[in-house]
Amino acid sequence: MYTFVNFFSQSFYQTNSTLTPPPSPTTASTLQHECNICKTSFKSQSGLTRHNTIVQKYNTRREGLYTLPLEAINEFKAQLVHVIQGKLKDHFSQSGKQTIYLPCLESLFFGVFEGYIHYYNYRTGSYKCFFQGPDAYTQIANLFDNPNWGRKFFDNNQQTFVVLFDALAESDANQESLFNQVGNWIPKNRLKRFNLPKLTVEWKYKKSREDAKKNRTSAGYISLRFCAQQI
């Protein structure tokens, strides 16, 4: 297990003048009923408990989904690191939003991300995972068994990395009230509303259009969406 300090959530924000250090902890009344992963707030603890119970079910293999050998799972993890590294370029013009899209078996996706699935669409069969926050980089490093999965080093002490935490954006999101002017509770998803930096991993099943003789094909695809930044 990797226990190194998350460089990108701490040191970087202390050296870059455009961003601020991590904010002071928010009050318990603001975030005590918030999901740690998707940042959705709930009116009560029971609402959060129901949410967590549903998420646990998403990480249960459906009937008929076979289990792949560990060697195949680890090889695919290494391939994911390879394609992520390919998006980390050595020029500022190539920073910003990045998307990776490639074919992937459902059983292979589940073999890698089981336990991290946070969303499932019963109609389309698509899954989503979210990785965000000051500990997210270390979490993925442990998952991929690679401490440099999301950063690449270049000459002149430059490096490009996957952004998973922004202290200033977190501070702005934490300061928003959960209640409107008349005191009514406002449900919110801080991860989506404030566009907090994250790695989103999605698996979905896609079918092609029928050809002239009504033939069609289908396959599973995995996509990874994140933001890259250079220092």
Buried (B, 14 or more C-beta within 10 A) or exposed (E): EEEEEBBBBBEBBEEEEEEBEBBEEBEEEBBEBBBEBBBBBBEEEEBBEEBEEEBEEBBEEEEEEEEBEEEBBBEBBEEBBEEBBEBBBBEEEEBEEBEBEEEBBBBBBBBBBBEBBBBBEEEEEBBBBBBBBBBBBBBBBBBBEBBEBBBBEEEEEEBBBBBBBBBBBBBBBBEEEBEEEEEEEEEBBBBEEBEBBBBBBBBBEEEEEEEEEEEEEEEBBBBBBBBBBBB
